[in-house]
Amino acid sequence: MSTRTPATTEADSEAPRWAPAQLDASNKPARRWRLDLAYDGKGFHGWAVQDGLRTVQGTLEEWISTVLRTAEPVQLTVAGRTDAGVHARGQVAHLDLARQYDAAHLAERLLRVLPDDVVVRRVSRAPDGFDARFSAIWRHYVYRLWDAGSRPDPLLRGHVVRVRERLDLEAMNQAAAMLIGLRDFAPFCRRNDFGTSIRHLTHFEMTRTDDDTQLIECHVQADAFCHSMVRSLVGAVWAVGAGRRDLAWLERVAAHPVRHNDVYVMPAHGLCLERVGYPPDDQLADRAEQARSLRTPQEVDR
């Protein structure tokens, strides 16, 4: 839940703009809405609702329910459930509502009432078959580092992690290339007895900005990620770039059947979900159905 109490005067100052309720024959909500949002993760205990803790989902659901005066609390489905302290610039979520709302008006109201560390940038009617989580075909994260060759900007310290070494980006990119592809990323994920850690990592690259800060950006893109996977992947290549480990070590780690204790999980505040990609509208439903299918080890062996 958010720490900011919904202001009755603000929420009630205008009646929500809606058309008469329209329910289908099965009494399911007739409208699905897409929300594009961003947040600073510092003040949140991650995305997912947790009793007694301030989370992004809890804050948004509380305020949306208040603004729309819904009889039941709204429920959001998100593209990527970020961990505590992780930021997002291009997060996507959806919610189902029985009434037809004015999307622009809803976005405007939320901009006025939400706390400063979370912003709903856009509300739009979702196309048929859209599911914020299962229709997504990729998520793109960036992990930001300052090393001994950087010139840190103190105004960015809440979004960049500082390391002592001068990192060898060529070695880090060699290490990253070894991990690209469809594989079981169990060595880099927190154990999950109810899901699979098989993911398709499509892009993993380290670059240094050409501005005064000489910031290192670690770009990581996959069809999906399991818990702590991005920070573990960056931790693994950081160890190589810092000269603490070599490529042979990474090869052994990647072949390990379960989470490897030698992999360092990088601090959360350096990570940001930048973008989420979706297929054309006529492929959204098929993609969602495909994504719900549990992957098997046989797929990796092909």
ZATOR-158096 format. One record per residue (C-alpha): residue number from 1; x, y, z; residue in one letter. Coordinates in steps of 0.001 Angstrom, whole numbers. Layout:
N
r num: NUM	c1: X	c2: Y	c3: Z	residuo: A
...
END
This chain:
302
r num: 1	c1: 0	c2: 0	c3: 0	residuo: M
r num: 2	c1: 1122	c2: 3560	c3: -556	residuo: S
r num: 3	c1: 2067	c2: 5784	c3: 2326	residuo: T
r num: 4	c1: 22	c2: 8605	c3: 872	residuo: R
r num: 5	c1: -3635	c2: 8485	c3: 1932	residuo: T
r num: 6	c1: -6127	c2: 9044	c3: -906	residuo: P
r num: 7	c1: -7398	c2: 12605	c3: -676	residuo: A
r num: 8	c1: -11177	c2: 12611	c3: -677	residuo: T
r num: 9	c1: -11359	c2: 16187	c3: -1899	residuo: T
r num: 10	c1: -9114	c2: 15423	c3: -4881	residuo: E
r num: 11	c1: -10699	c2: 12112	c3: -5837	residuo: A
r num: 12	c1: -14251	c2: 13384	c3: -5468	residuo: D
r num: 13	c1: -13781	c2: 16764	c3: -7084	residuo: S
r num: 14	c1: -14931	c2: 15470	c3: -10459	residuo: E
r num: 15	c1: -17159	c2: 12587	c3: -11427	residuo: A
r num: 16	c1: -15377	c2: 9983	c3: -13582	residuo: P
r num: 17	c1: -16311	c2: 10189	c3: -17243	residuo: R
r num: 18	c1: -17821	c2: 6927	c3: -18410	residuo: W
r num: 19	c1: -20429	c2: 5466	c3: -20718	residuo: A
r num: 20	c1: -23122	c2: 3075	c3: -19448	residuo: P
r num: 21	c1: -21723	c2: -239	c3: -18239	residuo: A
r num: 22	c1: -21434	c2: -2868	c3: -20937	residuo: Q
r num: 23	c1: -20985	c2: -6490	c3: -19895	residuo: L
r num: 24	c1: -20751	c2: -9460	c3: -22205	residuo: D
r num: 25	c1: -22958	c2: -12548	c3: -21940	residuo: A
r num: 26	c1: -20569	c2: -14200	c3: -19451	residuo: S
r num: 27	c1: -20576	c2: -11124	c3: -17184	residuo: N
r num: 28	c1: -16855	c2: -10599	c3: -17776	residuo: K
r num: 29	c1: -15496	c2: -7041	c3: -18030	residuo: P
r num: 30	c1: -16177	c2: -5599	c3: -21464	residuo: A
r num: 31	c1: -13157	c2: -3297	c3: -21609	residuo: R
r num: 32	c1: -9413	c2: -3882	c3: -21241	residuo: R
r num: 33	c1: -7129	c2: -890	c3: -20760	residuo: W
r num: 34	c1: -3378	c2: -585	c3: -21283	residuo: R
r num: 35	c1: -1324	c2: 1571	c3: -18921	residuo: L
r num: 36	c1: 2175	c2: 2767	c3: -19825	residuo: D
r num: 37	c1: 3996	c2: 3826	c3: -16685	residuo: L
r num: 38	c1: 7292	c2: 4677	c3: -15035	residuo: A
r num: 39	c1: 8514	c2: 4706	c3: -11439	residuo: Y
r num: 40	c1: 11516	c2: 5269	c3: -9227	residuo: D
r num: 41	c1: 11905	c2: 1995	c3: -7336	residuo: G
r num: 42	c1: 13763	c2: 3426	c3: -4349	residuo: K
r num: 43	c1: 10645	c2: 3943	c3: -2241	residuo: G
r num: 44	c1: 8886	c2: 698	c3: -3191	residuo: F
r num: 45	c1: 9208	c2: -2891	c3: -2033	residuo: H
r num: 46	c1: 8951	c2: -4067	c3: -5632	residuo: G
r num: 47	c1: 5968	c2: -4271	c3: -7934	residuo: W
r num: 48	c1: 3749	c2: -6938	c3: -6353	residuo: A
r num: 49	c1: 1308	c2: -6229	c3: -3523	residuo: V
r num: 50	c1: 2623	c2: -7207	c3: -85	residuo: Q
r num: 51	c1: 746	c2: -6756	c3: 3182	residuo: D
r num: 52	c1: 1960	c2: -3768	c3: 5127	residuo: G
r num: 53	c1: 4525	c2: -2703	c3: 2522	residuo: L
r num: 54	c1: 4487	c2: 75	c3: -61	residuo: R
r num: 55	c1: 4556	c2: -1416	c3: -3551	residuo: T
r num: 56	c1: 3996	c2: -53	c3: -7047	residuo: V
r num: 57	c1: 1018	c2: -2310	c3: -7711	residuo: Q
r num: 58	c1: -580	c2: -1518	c3: -4369	residuo: G
r num: 59	c1: -162	c2: 2224	c3: -4848	residuo: T
r num: 60	c1: -1594	c2: 2204	c3: -8370	residuo: L
r num: 61	c1: -4528	c2: -63	c3: -7571	residuo: E
r num: 62	c1: -5409	c2: 2027	c3: -4528	residuo: E
r num: 63	c1: -5479	c2: 5285	c3: -6464	residuo: W
r num: 64	c1: -7172	c2: 3941	c3: -9584	residuo: I
r num: 65	c1: -9944	c2: 2424	c3: -7464	residuo: S
r num: 66	c1: -10323	c2: 5744	c3: -5631	residuo: T
r num: 67	c1: -10392	c2: 7886	c3: -8771	residuo: V
r num: 68	c1: -12872	c2: 5611	c3: -10584	residuo: L
r num: 69	c1: -14943	c2: 4875	c3: -7450	residuo: R
r num: 70	c1: -15085	c2: 1195	c3: -8324	residuo: T
r num: 71	c1: -17227	c2: -1097	c3: -6172	residuo: A
r num: 72	c1: -14384	c2: -3635	c3: -6040	residuo: E
r num: 73	c1: -10638	c2: -2922	c3: -6006	residuo: P
r num: 74	c1: -9078	c2: -2976	c3: -9473	residuo: V
r num: 75	c1: -6443	c2: -5567	c3: -10311	residuo: Q
r num: 76	c1: -3436	c2: -4850	c3: -12504	residuo: L
r num: 77	c1: -1499	c2: -7342	c3: -14616	residuo: T
r num: 78	c1: 2044	c2: -6222	c3: -15393	residuo: V
r num: 79	c1: 4591	c2: -7045	c3: -18096	residuo: A
r num: 80	c1: 7480	c2: -7503	c3: -15642	residuo: G
r num: 81	c1: 7300	c2: -7808	c3: -11867	residuo: R
r num: 82	c1: 10300	c2: -5747	c3: -10780	residuo: T
r num: 83	c1: 12086	c2: -6440	c3: -7493	residuo: D
r num: 84	c1: 12413	c2: -4047	c3: -4561	residuo: A
r num: 85	c1: 14468	c2: -999	c3: -5523	residuo: G
r num: 86	c1: 14373	c2: -1652	c3: -9292	residuo: V
r num: 87	c1: 13210	c2: 1226	c3: -11500	residuo: H
r num: 88	c1: 11066	c2: 1284	c3: -14627	residuo: A
r num: 89	c1: 10864	c2: 3761	c3: -17467	residuo: R
r num: 90	c1: 8789	c2: 1675	c3: -19892	residuo: G
r num: 91	c1: 6616	c2: -610	c3: -17769	residuo: Q
r num: 92	c1: 3280	c2: -1830	c3: -19174	residuo: V
r num: 93	c1: 222	c2: -3071	c3: -17298	residuo: A
r num: 94	c1: -3429	c2: -3776	c3: -18052	residuo: H
r num: 95	c1: -6687	c2: -3800	c3: -16127	residuo: L
r num: 96	c1: -10230	c2: -4857	c3: -16959	residuo: D
r num: 97	c1: -13161	c2: -2560	c3: -16262	residuo: L
r num: 98	c1: -16866	c2: -3001	c3: -16855	residuo: A
r num: 99	c1: -17430	c2: 607	c3: -17874	residuo: R
r num: 100	c1: -16191	c2: 2605	c3: -20846	residuo: Q
r num: 101	c1: -13960	c2: 5394	c3: -19520	residuo: Y
r num: 102	c1: -12371	c2: 8440	c3: -21090	residuo: D
r num: 103	c1: -8748	c2: 7269	c3: -21279	residuo: A
r num: 104	c1: -7177	c2: 10721	c3: -21534	residuo: A
r num: 105	c1: -9208	c2: 11974	c3: -18585	residuo: H
r num: 106	c1: -8212	c2: 8982	c3: -16468	residuo: L
r num: 107	c1: -4529	c2: 9544	c3: -17282	residuo: A
r num: 108	c1: -4889	c2: 13217	c3: -16349	residuo: E
r num: 109	c1: -6558	c2: 12399	c3: -13026	residuo: R
r num: 110	c1: -3896	c2: 9868	c3: -12117	residuo: L
r num: 111	c1: -1137	c2: 12335	c3: -12947	residuo: L
r num: 112	c1: -2687	c2: 14725	c3: -10433	residuo: R
r num: 113	c1: -3152	c2: 12315	c3: -7530	residuo: V
r num: 114	c1: -341	c2: 9764	c3: -7727	residuo: L
r num: 115	c1: 2811	c2: 10272	c3: -5629	residuo: P
r num: 116	c1: 5787	c2: 11787	c3: -7409	residuo: D
r num: 117	c1: 7743	c2: 8529	c3: -7749	residuo: D
r num: 118	c1: 5214	c2: 6801	c3: -10027	residuo: V
r num: 119	c1: 3680	c2: 8186	c3: -13226	residuo: V
r num: 120	c1: 1069	c2: 6732	c3: -15562	residuo: V
r num: 121	c1: 2195	c2: 8216	c3: -18852	residuo: R
r num: 122	c1: -637	c2: 6945	c3: -20993	residuo: R
r num: 123	c1: -3934	c2: 5089	c3: -20730	residuo: V
r num: 124	c1: -5334	c2: 3513	c3: -23887	residuo: S
r num: 125	c1: -7927	c2: 986	c3: -24937	residuo: R
r num: 126	c1: -6121	c2: -2334	c3: -25343	residuo: A
r num: 127	c1: -6542	c2: -4135	c3: -28664	residuo: P
r num: 128	c1: -8300	c2: -7494	c3: -28735	residuo: D
r num: 129	c1: -6132	c2: -10297	c3: -27381	residuo: G
r num: 130	c1: -3774	c2: -7987	c3: -25492	residuo: F
r num: 131	c1: -2260	c2: -9245	c3: -22243	residuo: D
r num: 132	c1: 430	c2: -7045	c3: -20710	residuo: A
r num: 133	c1: 2320	c2: -10062	c3: -19413	residuo: R
r num: 134	c1: 1756	c2: -12919	c3: -21809	residuo: F
r num: 135	c1: 1505	c2: -10969	c3: -25076	residuo: S
r num: 136	c1: 4957	c2: -9422	c3: -24595	residuo: A
r num: 137	c1: 7689	c2: -10788	c3: -26862	residuo: I
r num: 138	c1: 10632	c2: -9078	c3: -25142	residuo: W
r num: 139	c1: 11655	c2: -6988	c3: -22154	residuo: R
r num: 140	c1: 14664	c2: -4678	c3: -22329	residuo: H
r num: 141	c1: 16552	c2: -3748	c3: -19166	residuo: Y
r num: 142	c1: 19563	c2: -1503	c3: -18692	residuo: V
r num: 143	c1: 21916	c2: -1852	c3: -15731	residuo: Y
r num: 144	c1: 24086	c2: 1214	c3: -15121	residuo: R
r num: 145	c1: 27570	c2: 1222	c3: -13599	residuo: L
r num: 146	c1: 30324	c2: 3673	c3: -12711	residuo: W
r num: 147	c1: 33814	c2: 2174	c3: -12645	residuo: D
r num: 148	c1: 37281	c2: 3614	c3: -12035	residuo: A
r num: 149	c1: 37164	c2: 5167	c3: -15499	residuo: G
r num: 150	c1: 33891	c2: 7008	c3: -14879	residuo: S
r num: 151	c1: 33219	c2: 10482	c3: -13542	residuo: R
r num: 152	c1: 30180	c2: 9935	c3: -11311	residuo: P
r num: 153	c1: 27363	c2: 12442	c3: -11247	residuo: D
r num: 154	c1: 26028	c2: 12640	c3: -7662	residuo: P
r num: 155	c1: 22562	c2: 13497	c3: -8952	residuo: L
r num: 156	c1: 22369	c2: 10008	c3: -10526	residuo: L
r num: 157	c1: 23609	c2: 8041	c3: -7533	residuo: R
r num: 158	c1: 20174	c2: 6517	c3: -6900	residuo: G
r num: 159	c1: 20190	c2: 4913	c3: -10346	residuo: H
r num: 160	c1: 23828	c2: 3924	c3: -10923	residuo: V
r num: 161	c1: 26012	c2: 1440	c3: -9011	residuo: V
r num: 162	c1: 29645	c2: 2327	c3: -8380	residuo: R
r num: 163	c1: 32381	c2: -324	c3: -8511	residuo: V
r num: 164	c1: 36034	c2: 174	c3: -7631	residuo: R
r num: 165	c1: 37687	c2: -1552	c3: -10583	residuo: E
r num: 166	c1: 38340	c2: -314	c3: -14089	residuo: R
r num: 167	c1: 36151	c2: -2728	c3: -16056	residuo: L
r num: 168	c1: 37291	c2: -4400	c3: -19262	residuo: D
r num: 169	c1: 34254	c2: -3995	c3: -21522	residuo: L
r num: 170	c1: 35706	c2: -6224	c3: -24223	residuo: E
r num: 171	c1: 36027	c2: -9089	c3: -21738	residuo: A
r num: 172	c1: 32521	c2: -8419	c3: -20432	residuo: M
r num: 173	c1: 31074	c2: -8541	c3: -23934	residuo: N
r num: 174	c1: 32913	c2: -11786	c3: -24643	residuo: Q
r num: 175	c1: 31371	c2: -13226	c3: -21498	residuo: A
r num: 176	c1: 27934	c2: -11894	c3: -22398	residuo: A
r num: 177	c1: 28092	c2: -13480	c3: -25860	residuo: A
r num: 178	c1: 28513	c2: -16904	c3: -24234	residuo: M
r num: 179	c1: 25113	c2: -16567	c3: -22570	residuo: L
r num: 180	c1: 23001	c2: -15402	c3: -25510	residuo: I
r num: 181	c1: 20438	c2: -17880	c3: -26802	residuo: G
r num: 182	c1: 17694	c2: -20217	c3: -25583	residuo: L
r num: 183	c1: 18933	c2: -21951	c3: -22443	residuo: R
r num: 184	c1: 18123	c2: -22815	c3: -18857	residuo: D
r num: 185	c1: 19216	c2: -19842	c3: -16757	residuo: F
r num: 186	c1: 18769	c2: -21667	c3: -13442	residuo: A
r num: 187	c1: 22357	c2: -20804	c3: -12349	residuo: P
r num: 188	c1: 21393	c2: -17125	c3: -12505	residuo: F
r num: 189	c1: 17876	c2: -17273	c3: -11012	residuo: C
r num: 190	c1: 16290	c2: -17705	c3: -7643	residuo: R
r num: 191	c1: 14808	c2: -21197	c3: -7381	residuo: R
r num: 192	c1: 11168	c2: -21488	c3: -8468	residuo: N
r num: 193	c1: 9460	c2: -24831	c3: -7901	residuo: D
r num: 194	c1: 6353	c2: -23775	c3: -9835	residuo: F
r num: 195	c1: 7859	c2: -22467	c3: -13075	residuo: G
r num: 196	c1: 10706	c2: -22809	c3: -15522	residuo: T
r num: 197	c1: 13977	c2: -20902	c3: -15783	residuo: S
r num: 198	c1: 14286	c2: -21521	c3: -19523	residuo: I
r num: 199	c1: 14531	c2: -18148	c3: -21258	residuo: R
r num: 200	c1: 15623	c2: -16802	c3: -24640	residuo: H
r num: 201	c1: 18287	c2: -14143	c3: -24111	residuo: L
r num: 202	c1: 18497	c2: -12194	c3: -27367	residuo: T
r num: 203	c1: 20758	c2: -9251	c3: -26510	residuo: H
r num: 204	c1: 23437	c2: -8705	c3: -23875	residuo: F
r num: 205	c1: 25948	c2: -5918	c3: -24455	residuo: E
r num: 206	c1: 28031	c2: -3458	c3: -22467	residuo: M
r num: 207	c1: 28705	c2: 62	c3: -23766	residuo: T
r num: 208	c1: 30276	c2: 3199	c3: -22312	residuo: R
r num: 209	c1: 28607	c2: 6555	c3: -22833	residuo: T
r num: 210	c1: 30596	c2: 9274	c3: -24582	residuo: D
r num: 211	c1: 29531	c2: 12062	c3: -22205	residuo: D
r num: 212	c1: 31442	c2: 13413	c3: -19235	residuo: D
r num: 213	c1: 30304	c2: 10628	c3: -16893	residuo: T
r num: 214	c1: 31693	c2: 7738	c3: -19011	residuo: Q
r num: 215	c1: 28823	c2: 5666	c3: -17644	residuo: L
r num: 216	c1: 28718	c2: 1936	c3: -18426	residuo: I
r num: 217	c1: 25342	c2: 656	c3: -19631	residuo: E
r num: 218	c1: 24613	c2: -3068	c3: -19636	residuo: C
r num: 219	c1: 21789	c2: -3772	c3: -22097	residuo: H
r num: 220	c1: 19931	c2: -7031	c3: -21470	residuo: V
r num: 221	c1: 16970	c2: -8233	c3: -23541	residuo: Q
r num: 222	c1: 15049	c2: -11504	c3: -23438	residuo: A
r num: 223	c1: 11570	c2: -12834	c3: -24019	residuo: D
r num: 224	c1: 11161	c2: -12972	c3: -20230	residuo: A
r num: 225	c1: 13232	c2: -13007	c3: -17042	residuo: F
r num: 226	c1: 13077	c2: -14993	c3: -13841	residuo: C
r num: 227	c1: 13647	c2: -13609	c3: -10355	residuo: H
r num: 228	c1: 17000	c2: -11744	c3: -9968	residuo: S
r num: 229	c1: 18170	c2: -12975	c3: -13398	residuo: M
r num: 230	c1: 19262	c2: -9630	c3: -14856	residuo: V
r num: 231	c1: 21240	c2: -8589	c3: -11785	residuo: R
r num: 232	c1: 22867	c2: -12024	c3: -11651	residuo: S
r num: 233	c1: 23835	c2: -11918	c3: -15326	residuo: L
r num: 234	c1: 25401	c2: -8500	c3: -14842	residuo: V
r num: 235	c1: 27126	c2: -9762	c3: -11692	residuo: G
r num: 236	c1: 28648	c2: -12642	c3: -13642	residuo: A
r num: 237	c1: 30078	c2: -10487	c3: -16441	residuo: V
r num: 238	c1: 31179	c2: -7834	c3: -13947	residuo: W
r num: 239	c1: 33346	c2: -10493	c3: -12265	residuo: A
r num: 240	c1: 34972	c2: -11225	c3: -15622	residuo: V
r num: 241	c1: 35393	c2: -7551	c3: -16516	residuo: G
r num: 242	c1: 36973	c2: -6834	c3: -13130	residuo: A
r num: 243	c1: 39491	c2: -9659	c3: -13589	residuo: G
r num: 244	c1: 38109	c2: -11646	c3: -10669	residuo: R
r num: 245	c1: 36944	c2: -14515	c3: -12882	residuo: R
r num: 246	c1: 37670	c2: -15829	c3: -16368	residuo: D
r num: 247	c1: 35598	c2: -17196	c3: -19239	residuo: L
r num: 248	c1: 36242	c2: -20799	c3: -18203	residuo: A
r num: 249	c1: 34631	c2: -20030	c3: -14842	residuo: W
r num: 250	c1: 31582	c2: -18554	c3: -16534	residuo: L
r num: 251	c1: 31267	c2: -21609	c3: -18767	residuo: E
r num: 252	c1: 31213	c2: -23865	c3: -15698	residuo: R
r num: 253	c1: 28682	c2: -21631	c3: -13964	residuo: V
r num: 254	c1: 26364	c2: -21556	c3: -16986	residuo: A
r num: 255	c1: 26335	c2: -25374	c3: -17077	residuo: A
r num: 256	c1: 25367	c2: -25676	c3: -13406	residuo: H
r num: 257	c1: 21889	c2: -27240	c3: -12918	residuo: P
r num: 258	c1: 20754	c2: -24888	c3: -10121	residuo: V
r num: 259	c1: 21555	c2: -21433	c3: -8819	residuo: R
r num: 260	c1: 25318	c2: -21024	c3: -8510	residuo: H
r num: 261	c1: 26587	c2: -19542	c3: -5251	residuo: N
r num: 262	c1: 29571	c2: -17884	c3: -6963	residuo: D
r num: 263	c1: 27350	c2: -15496	c3: -8933	residuo: V
r num: 264	c1: 27049	c2: -12080	c3: -7305	residuo: Y
r num: 265	c1: 23627	c2: -10430	c3: -7476	residuo: V
r num: 266	c1: 24200	c2: -6742	c3: -8229	residuo: M
r num: 267	c1: 22421	c2: -4047	c3: -6172	residuo: P
r num: 268	c1: 18863	c2: -3308	c3: -7266	residuo: A
r num: 269	c1: 19091	c2: 460	c3: -7773	residuo: H
r num: 270	c1: 21274	c2: 183	c3: -10887	residuo: G
r num: 271	c1: 18567	c2: -1653	c3: -12837	residuo: L
r num: 272	c1: 15797	c2: -115	c3: -14934	residuo: C
r num: 273	c1: 13140	c2: -1709	c3: -17136	residuo: L
r num: 274	c1: 13386	c2: 469	c3: -20235	residuo: E
r num: 275	c1: 10983	c2: -1028	c3: -22775	residuo: R
r num: 276	c1: 8560	c2: -3878	c3: -23404	residuo: V
r num: 277	c1: 7873	c2: -5136	c3: -26927	residuo: G
r num: 278	c1: 4660	c2: -6593	c3: -28358	residuo: Y
r num: 279	c1: 3805	c2: -8190	c3: -31699	residuo: P
r num: 280	c1: 1311	c2: -6702	c3: -34195	residuo: P
r num: 281	c1: -2248	c2: -6565	c3: -32884	residuo: D
r num: 282	c1: -3416	c2: -9551	c3: -34929	residuo: D
r num: 283	c1: -761	c2: -11730	c3: -33222	residuo: Q
r num: 284	c1: -1373	c2: -10688	c3: -29609	residuo: L
r num: 285	c1: -3751	c2: -13515	c3: -28668	residuo: A
r num: 286	c1: -1588	c2: -16213	c3: -30262	residuo: D
r num: 287	c1: 1474	c2: -14883	c3: -28491	residuo: R
r num: 288	c1: -334	c2: -14895	c3: -25135	residuo: A
r num: 289	c1: -1408	c2: -18509	c3: -25621	residuo: E
r num: 290	c1: 2116	c2: -19523	c3: -26619	residuo: Q
r num: 291	c1: 3701	c2: -17756	c3: -23644	residuo: A
r num: 292	c1: 1440	c2: -19581	c3: -21188	residuo: R
r num: 293	c1: 2890	c2: -22926	c3: -22280	residuo: S
r num: 294	c1: 5584	c2: -24175	c3: -19932	residuo: L
r num: 295	c1: 8913	c2: -24664	c3: -21686	residuo: R
r num: 296	c1: 10704	c2: -27996	c3: -21381	residuo: T
r num: 297	c1: 14426	c2: -28913	c3: -21441	residuo: P
r num: 298	c1: 13863	c2: -30599	c3: -24796	residuo: Q
r num: 299	c1: 13401	c2: -27187	c3: -26406	residuo: E
r num: 300	c1: 16877	c2: -26133	c3: -25322	residuo: V
r num: 301	c1: 18472	c2: -29195	c3: -26845	residuo: D
r num: 302	c1: 17143	c2: -28507	c3: -30342	residuo: R
END
